[in-house]
Structures are given as structure tokens and as C-alpha cells.
Amino acid sequence: MRKKIVAGNWKMNKDIPESENLISELKSKLSNFNSLTEVIICPPFTNLQLASELTKNTIIKVGAQNMYYENSGAFTAEISADMLKSVGCKYVIIGHSERRTIFAETNQLINKKINKAINENLIPIFCIGESLNERETGETEKIIESQIRTGLEKISLNNANELIIAYEPIWAIGTGKTASPEQAEEVHFFIRKLISDIYSAEIAEKIRILYGGSVKPENASSLMSKENIDGALVGGACLKANSFFEIIKAVQ
């Protein structure tokens, strides 16, 4: 059975005191919770070291929201894999739709980042998803396949735990709209079949595929009831300990 995951993407939110408060509240709620679920928080870069220190010896793991594929050099404002590892990161979100749409990241650039992360023993949370127009014109599978095939081009996986995939339909991120459990399951099933074609049936069966896009306590249980949905990548609802904890419980 695939172990469930709940990852919280804080985006550009929370300063140091706010981060301390949120992590403290979350730790308190999880202290007596026998979690069978991986719990990941992805704060801004400025809070990563603090988050790692505050979550030490807890079930909470820390990830970053982005990274660059070079080791070092004249890449102003970028962050390397070694820098992330030095502050305790185990995971890194790569290819989030906001990076694609606002910062013009291409599938080819995302491919380089994923390759670098895996080679540096960071686990990428590889985000994919279609726009509303692409869904309405019946291009969802075409877009998803292009993002996955190019994003994973020439990347070998020794085992399924080296990569996490997150399906986040762009039209459902921060809009309050959510793909129905049936819509999400349909895409997750397609992704799993595609991974089987690219790698193997064994890796496809074991790889974790998360759903993201306005996940809330109210809809988490229905989404997680689907066979191919292995957890959630949570946006706004992870910024409050109560709602994030309710999603963790729903996923479990």
C-alpha cells in the first residue's frame, strides 16, 4: 500500500514569528496523533532553517518551494540543492503552476531541476496541471502527457520513492473551485498509466500522486477516497493549523 502524503505549500506567506506560531500549533495537534501519513511543510526560503529546527524529532518534514539546477555561481536570487540540504530540507516542489505561469518556467527547465534534485537525494514534488481553457477544449491528457514526458526526459528512477507527482489543475488553484473526485481520479489514473509506459508497472503502482487545487477539510475525504489519489498538496488551507490538521486526518 502506498503511504499517504500531505504537503503544505506556504507560498509567499508567514514571517519568522508567524512561522513559529504555526509550527508550534501544528506540532501540538500532531503530538498525540498516531500518523500513518507523511506530513511535509514547505515554507519560504527565509524560514527553512527555523522550520527544520522546530520540527526536529517530530513527524513533520521540511521541503522547499523551488531550487535551481546549478551547484553555485552567478545566479542571483537562486537557491541550490546543497543549500536546501544544509538547512534540513528533504523535499522540494518543482514545476508549480505559479512558477510556470508567472515566472515562465518551461518543461525543459523543470526537467533540469528534477534531474538535479534526484541526483542530490532531494525528493521532488513534481507539479503538473492544465488550464481551464485546456480542460474545456479537451486537451487535459495531451497537456499532462507533455509535461510529464518532457519533465522526466532522460531521468531514471531506481525506485518510486525518488519522486512524488502532484496533479494541480491550474483552474482550481486559489480559485475555490475543486476538481470533482471523479475528475481528479480520471487524471490520476491516466498519470499512473503514463508512468507505467515510461518506467514500469512496478514503479507506477508504487509512485505517490497527490492532488492539489483548493483542497480543504470539507472536500479532502471525498478526494482521498479515490484509488489513485495518494494525498494532497495543500495551499491556502495549510496556513492555519486547524484546517491543515483536519486535512491530515481526512487523508489518513
Secondary structure, 3 states (H helix, E strand, C coil): CCCCEEEEECCCCCCHHHHHHHHHHHHHHHCCCCCCCEEEEECCHHHHHHHHHHCCCCCEEEEECCCCCCCCCCCCCCCCHHHHHHCCCCEEEECCHHHHHCCCCCHHHHHHHHHHHHHCCCEEEEEECCCHHHHHCCCHHHHHHHHHHHHCCCCCCCCHHHCEEEECCHHHCCCCCCCCHHHHHHHHHHHHHHHHHHCCHHHHHHCEEEEECCCCHHHHHHHHCCCCCCEEEECHHHHCHHHHHHHHHHHC
